[in-house]
Amino acid sequence: MFDRIDLSPNYSISRVLKGHWQIADGHLIKGSIDRNQAIEDMRAFVEAGITTFDMADIYTGTEEMVGEFMAKYPDLPIQIHTKYVPDMGKLATLTFEDTENIIDRSLKRLGVDCLDLVQFHWWNY
């Protein structure tokens, strides 16, 4: 089992996170990931104590895949960390409604009512 770390008094995560960037459709040849195997691999990570999954709205297909995992294994406890990455060309005109719409899209993809953590990615370093 991996150690956990407290991010706040009532919220802990696994010290090692499982990232999903590498399995995003945009980084691979479409269909090169066996979704069923990837979902089973997620189960193995959770059983080993890695319960915190990192993804982003722009990691094509990853939020949906984690949503499938949670639907298949609803009793396995995981923490969902995703990133909100607005289009760089729209930063100057970004509105609360734009942000709300993208977060709602992530909620729908994941099949959840609440996200555990959202990182806001700003393109201007």
C-alpha positions in Angstrom: 0.0 0.0 0.0 1.2 3.5 -0.8 1.4 6.3 1.7 -1.3 9.0 1.7 -0.9 12.7 2.2 -3.4 15.2 3.5 -4.2 18.1 1.1 -6.6 19.5 3.6 -8.1 18.4 7.0 -10.7 16.2 5.3 -9.1 15.3 2.1 -6.2 12.9 1.5 -4.7 11.5 -1.7 -2.3 8.7 -2.5 1.2 10.0 -2.5 1.6 8.5 -6.0 -0.9 9.6 -8.6 -1.9 7.8 -11.7 -1.7 10.2 -14.7 -3.8 9.7 -17.8 -2.0 12.0 -20.3 -0.2 9.1 -21.9 -3.4 7.3 -22.8 -5.2 10.3 -24.3 -6.5 9.6 -27.8 -4.7 12.8 -29.0 -1.3 11.3 -28.1 -1.8 7.9 -29.6 -2.9 6.2 -32.7 -6.7 6.1 -32.3 -7.7 2.7 -31.0 -4.3 1.7 -29.9 -5.4 1.5 -26.3 -7.5 -1.5 -25.2 -10.1 0.3 -23.1 -11.1 -2.8 -21.2 -7.5 -3.5 -20.3 -6.9 0.1 -19.3 -9.9 0.0 -17.0 -8.7 -3.3 -15.5 -5.3 -1.6 -15.0 -6.9 1.2 -13.1 -8.5 -1.3 -10.8 -5.0 -2.8 -10.2 -3.6 0.6 -9.4 -6.4 1.2 -6.8 -5.9 -2.2 -5.3 -2.2 -1.4 -4.9 -3.1 1.9 -3.1 -2.8 4.4 -5.9 -6.3 5.9 -5.7 -5.8 9.4 -7.1 -6.2 9.8 -10.9 -5.0 12.8 -12.7 -6.4 13.9 -16.1 -7.6 17.0 -18.0 -10.5 18.1 -20.1 -8.1 18.2 -23.1 -6.7 14.7 -22.6 -9.0 13.3 -25.2 -11.0 10.4 -23.9 -9.5 10.1 -20.5 -12.3 11.6 -18.5 -14.7 9.2 -20.2 -12.5 6.2 -19.6 -12.3 7.1 -15.8 -16.1 7.5 -15.9 -16.4 4.0 -17.3 -14.0 2.7 -14.7 -16.1 4.2 -11.9 -19.4 2.9 -13.3 -17.8 -0.6 -13.5 -16.3 -0.4 -10.0 -18.5 2.0 -8.0 -17.3 0.7 -4.6 -13.6 1.4 -5.3 -12.6 4.6 -3.6 -10.8 7.0 -5.9 -10.0 10.7 -6.0 -10.5 12.6 -9.3 -8.2 15.4 -10.2 -8.7 17.0 -13.5 -7.5 20.2 -15.2 -9.5 22.9 -16.8 -7.6 24.1 -19.8 -9.4 26.9 -21.7 -8.4 27.7 -25.3 -5.4 30.0 -25.2 -6.9 32.4 -27.7 -10.0 32.9 -25.5 -8.2 33.8 -22.2 -8.9 37.5 -22.6 -12.6 37.0 -22.9 -13.1 34.0 -20.6 -16.3 34.3 -18.6 -17.7 32.5 -15.5 -20.2 30.8 -17.8 -17.4 29.5 -20.1 -15.7 28.0 -17.0 -19.0 26.5 -15.7 -19.8 24.9 -19.0 -16.4 23.2 -19.3 -16.6 22.0 -15.7 -20.1 20.7 -16.3 -18.7 18.8 -19.4 -16.1 17.1 -17.2 -18.7 16.2 -14.7 -20.8 14.6 -17.4 -17.9 12.7 -19.0 -16.9 11.3 -15.6 -20.5 10.6 -14.5 -20.2 12.4 -11.2 -21.8 15.3 -9.4 -18.6 16.7 -7.9 -15.0 16.8 -8.8 -12.4 16.3 -6.0 -9.9 18.8 -7.4 -9.8 21.0 -10.5 -6.5 22.6 -11.6 -6.9 25.7 -13.7 -4.2 25.8 -16.4 -3.3 29.3 -17.6 -1.3 29.4 -20.8 0.7 32.5 -20.1 3.6 31.3 -17.9 
